[in-house]
Amino acid sequence: MNNYSRFAQYYDLLTGNIDYNARADYFDSIVEKFGGVRGILLDLGCGTGSLTECMARKGYDVLGIDISQEMLTVALDKKFESDLPIQYLHQDMRKIDLYGTVDVTVCALDALNHIDDGLDGIDKTFERVSLFTNPDGLFIFDMNTIYKHKNIIADNTFVYDMDDVYCVWQNTYKKKNNEIEIELDFFEKNGNVYYRSEESFSEFAYDENDIDALLEKHGFKIEAHYDYDSFDAPHKKSEKVIFVARKVK
């Protein structure tokens, strides 16, 4: 998986439209709806820690895991400012190794779509999450859909014009494995000069049934599928699907 060394520097600017408090409320409401425990929570692919901090403020004992040391550096800066009791670990989600088990795992903002070795990597991740999940523990995550990759992200280019940074986001869709190749070009202003840097990575989308099958393989029961950040059923034009699974064996 990509370490997102340059992306980490601009990630919070590019995701400034996301209401992390609302997302935390939503995940917390799912935990409550399905009788979960507001205990130890693992934020898988925690990035710069924005959601992690919100979940900690809700009373969860939070662990954050990310493969990018650069992302975690930003998260640690936030922790220093907030003084929240969050533990961050620099780990690949396919090789999670915790000191104990957790009550809830969340994985947000299509982090699972970024696993670069396909369903094999998803399989390894689910195996590790299962290993470190308490009986009746919940696994809640979102994933971009095949529809979104084909019809929304597709071969489009997006431009972000921020105060001191200009970003060109170029996508290339590959139908064979529903992959989106992403190329980011950053132009950062320093005085009267712009300095260019770049980052590239891929996202992969999967059939919902394949994801369900891997969850069940590793001892999870599928509790629900929801259209993104709602309690409505997914539909054929859903861009993200929320998966709710319970560890049963």
C-alpha positions as CSV (number, residue, x, y, z in Angstrom):
1,M,0.0,0.0,0.0
2,N,1.1,3.6,-0.7
3,N,2.6,5.5,2.1
4,Y,1.0,8.8,0.9
5,S,4.0,10.9,1.9
6,R,2.9,14.0,-0.1
7,F,-0.8,13.4,0.1
8,A,-0.6,13.5,3.9
9,Q,0.6,17.1,3.8
10,Y,-2.6,18.2,2.0
11,Y,-5.1,15.6,3.2
12,D,-7.0,17.8,5.6
13,L,-7.3,20.6,3.1
14,L,-8.7,18.2,0.5
15,T,-11.2,16.7,2.9
16,G,-12.2,20.0,4.5
17,N,-15.8,19.4,3.3
18,I,-16.2,16.3,5.6
19,D,-18.1,16.8,8.8
20,Y,-16.1,14.4,11.1
21,N,-18.3,15.1,14.1
22,A,-21.4,14.0,12.1
23,R,-19.6,10.9,10.9
24,A,-18.7,10.1,14.5
25,D,-22.3,10.6,15.5
26,Y,-23.3,8.2,12.7
27,F,-20.9,5.4,13.6
28,D,-21.8,5.8,17.3
29,S,-25.5,5.5,16.4
30,I,-24.8,2.2,14.6
31,V,-22.9,0.9,17.6
32,E,-25.9,1.8,19.8
33,K,-28.5,0.4,17.3
34,F,-26.8,-3.0,17.3
35,G,-26.1,-3.2,21.0
36,G,-22.4,-2.6,20.7
37,V,-20.1,-1.6,23.6
38,R,-18.7,1.9,23.9
39,G,-15.4,0.4,24.9
40,I,-12.1,-0.1,23.0
41,L,-12.4,1.1,19.4
42,L,-10.0,0.6,16.6
43,D,-9.9,3.2,13.8
44,L,-8.5,1.3,10.9
45,G,-6.7,3.4,8.3
46,C,-7.1,6.4,10.6
47,G,-5.2,8.8,8.4
48,T,-4.6,12.2,10.1
49,G,-6.8,11.3,13.0
50,S,-9.7,13.6,12.5
51,L,-12.4,10.9,13.0
52,T,-10.2,9.2,15.6
53,E,-10.3,12.3,17.8
54,C,-14.1,12.6,17.4
55,M,-14.6,9.0,18.5
56,A,-12.3,9.6,21.5
57,R,-14.5,12.5,22.5
58,K,-17.5,10.2,22.5
59,G,-15.9,8.2,25.3
60,Y,-14.3,5.3,23.3
61,D,-10.9,4.1,24.3
62,V,-9.4,4.6,20.8
63,L,-6.5,3.0,18.9
64,G,-5.6,4.4,15.5
65,I,-3.7,2.4,12.8
66,D,-2.3,3.6,9.6
67,I,0.4,2.5,7.1
68,S,1.5,6.1,6.5
69,Q,4.0,7.5,9.0
70,E,3.4,10.9,7.4
71,M,-0.4,10.7,8.1
72,L,0.3,9.6,11.7
73,T,2.7,12.5,12.2
74,V,-0.2,14.9,11.5
75,A,-2.5,12.8,13.8
76,L,0.1,13.0,16.6
77,D,0.2,16.8,16.2
78,K,-3.6,16.9,16.7
79,K,-3.3,14.6,19.8
80,F,-0.7,16.9,21.3
81,E,-3.1,19.8,20.9
82,S,-6.2,18.0,22.2
83,D,-4.5,15.9,24.9
84,L,-6.9,13.0,24.1
85,P,-5.8,9.5,25.3
86,I,-5.4,8.0,21.8
87,Q,-2.8,5.4,20.9
88,Y,-1.5,5.5,17.4
89,L,0.3,2.5,15.7
90,H,2.2,2.5,12.5
91,Q,0.9,-0.7,10.9
92,D,-0.3,-2.2,7.6
93,M,-4.0,-3.1,8.1
94,R,-3.3,-6.5,6.5
95,K,-0.9,-7.3,9.3
96,I,-2.6,-5.8,12.4
97,D,-0.9,-6.9,15.6
98,L,-2.5,-5.5,18.8
99,Y,-1.9,-6.1,22.5
100,G,-5.5,-7.2,23.1
101,T,-8.9,-7.3,21.5
102,V,-11.3,-4.5,20.7
103,D,-15.1,-4.0,20.9
104,V,-15.6,-2.0,17.8
105,T,-13.6,-1.5,14.6
106,V,-14.4,1.4,12.2
107,C,-12.8,2.0,8.8
108,A,-13.9,5.1,7.1
109,L,-13.4,7.2,3.9
110,D,-12.9,4.2,1.6
111,A,-9.7,3.2,3.3
112,L,-10.3,-0.5,2.3
113,N,-10.6,0.5,-1.3
114,H,-7.0,1.6,-1.2
115,I,-5.6,-1.9,-0.4
116,D,-3.5,-2.6,-3.5
117,D,-3.5,-6.4,-3.8
118,G,-7.2,-6.9,-4.4
119,L,-9.5,-9.3,-2.6
120,D,-6.5,-11.1,-1.2
121,G,-5.6,-8.0,0.7
122,I,-9.2,-7.5,1.9
123,D,-9.2,-11.2,3.0
124,K,-6.0,-10.7,5.1
125,T,-7.4,-7.5,6.6
126,F,-10.7,-9.2,7.6
127,E,-8.7,-12.1,9.1
128,R,-6.7,-9.8,11.3
129,V,-9.7,-7.7,12.4
130,S,-11.5,-10.9,13.3
131,L,-8.6,-12.2,15.3
132,F,-8.5,-9.0,17.5
133,T,-12.3,-8.5,17.8
134,N,-14.2,-9.5,21.0
135,P,-17.1,-11.9,20.6
136,D,-20.2,-9.9,19.6
137,G,-17.8,-7.0,18.6
138,L,-18.8,-4.9,15.7
139,F,-16.9,-4.1,12.4
140,I,-18.3,-1.0,10.6
141,F,-16.8,0.3,7.4
142,D,-17.6,2.1,4.2
143,M,-16.5,1.3,0.7
144,N,-16.8,3.0,-2.7
145,T,-19.0,1.1,-5.1
146,I,-18.3,-0.1,-8.6
147,Y,-21.0,2.3,-9.7
148,K,-19.0,5.2,-8.3
149,H,-15.8,4.1,-9.9
150,K,-17.4,3.7,-13.3
151,N,-19.7,6.7,-13.4
152,I,-18.7,9.3,-10.9
153,I,-14.9,9.1,-10.5
154,A,-14.3,7.5,-13.8
155,D,-11.8,9.3,-16.1
156,N,-12.6,12.7,-14.6
157,T,-10.2,15.4,-13.5
158,F,-10.9,17.6,-10.4
159,V,-9.2,20.8,-9.5
160,Y,-8.9,22.2,-6.0
161,D,-7.9,25.8,-5.7
162,M,-7.1,26.6,-2.1
163,D,-5.3,29.6,-0.5
164,D,-1.7,28.5,-0.9
165,V,-2.1,25.2,-2.7
166,Y,-3.5,24.3,-6.1
167,C,-4.2,20.6,-6.7
168,V,-5.0,18.8,-10.0
169,W,-6.6,15.4,-9.3
170,Q,-6.6,13.1,-12.4
171,N,-8.4,9.7,-12.6
172,T,-8.1,6.8,-15.0
173,Y,-10.7,4.1,-14.8
174,K,-9.7,0.5,-15.6
175,K,-12.7,-1.7,-16.2
176,K,-10.9,-5.0,-15.9
177,N,-10.6,-4.8,-12.1
178,N,-12.7,-1.7,-11.4
179,E,-9.5,0.2,-10.5
180,I,-9.1,4.0,-10.4
181,E,-5.5,5.2,-11.0
182,I,-5.2,8.5,-9.2
183,E,-2.5,11.1,-10.0
184,L,-2.3,14.2,-7.8
185,D,-0.2,17.2,-8.8
186,F,0.3,19.8,-6.0
187,F,1.4,23.4,-6.6
188,E,2.3,25.1,-3.4
189,K,2.8,28.8,-3.3
190,N,5.9,30.2,-1.6
191,G,6.1,33.9,-2.1
192,N,5.8,34.5,-5.9
193,V,6.8,31.0,-6.8
194,Y,4.8,27.7,-6.9
195,Y,6.6,24.5,-6.2
196,R,5.3,21.3,-7.7
197,S,5.0,17.9,-6.0
198,E,3.1,14.7,-7.0
199,E,1.5,11.6,-5.6
200,S,0.0,8.6,-7.2
201,F,-2.0,5.6,-6.0
202,S,-5.0,3.4,-6.9
203,E,-8.4,2.5,-5.5
204,F,-10.3,-0.7,-6.2
205,A,-14.0,-1.4,-6.0
206,Y,-15.7,-4.8,-5.4
207,D,-19.0,-6.6,-5.6
208,E,-20.9,-6.3,-2.3
209,N,-21.4,-10.1,-2.3
210,D,-17.6,-10.8,-2.5
211,I,-17.1,-8.5,0.6
212,D,-19.9,-10.3,2.5
213,A,-18.4,-13.7,1.7
214,L,-15.0,-12.7,3.1
215,L,-16.6,-11.3,6.2
216,E,-18.5,-14.6,6.8
217,K,-15.3,-16.6,6.1
218,H,-13.7,-14.9,9.0
219,G,-16.5,-15.3,11.5
220,F,-18.6,-12.2,11.0
221,K,-22.3,-12.1,10.6
222,I,-23.6,-9.4,8.2
223,E,-26.0,-7.2,10.2
224,A,-26.7,-4.5,7.7
225,H,-25.8,-2.7,4.5
226,Y,-26.7,1.0,4.3
227,D,-26.5,3.7,1.7
228,Y,-23.7,6.1,2.7
229,D,-24.2,7.8,6.1
230,S,-27.9,6.8,6.3
231,F,-30.1,3.9,7.5
232,D,-31.5,3.4,4.1
233,A,-30.9,0.4,2.0
234,P,-28.2,0.7,-0.8
235,H,-29.6,1.2,-4.3
236,K,-28.1,0.7,-7.8
237,K,-26.6,4.2,-7.8
238,S,-25.2,4.2,-4.3
239,E,-21.7,5.7,-4.3
240,K,-20.7,4.3,-1.0
241,V,-22.0,1.4,1.1
242,I,-21.8,1.0,4.8
243,F,-21.2,-2.5,6.0
244,V,-22.1,-3.5,9.6
245,A,-20.8,-6.9,10.7
246,R,-20.8,-8.7,14.1
247,K,-18.1,-11.2,15.3
248,V,-20.0,-14.5,16.0
249,K,-17.2,-17.1,15.9
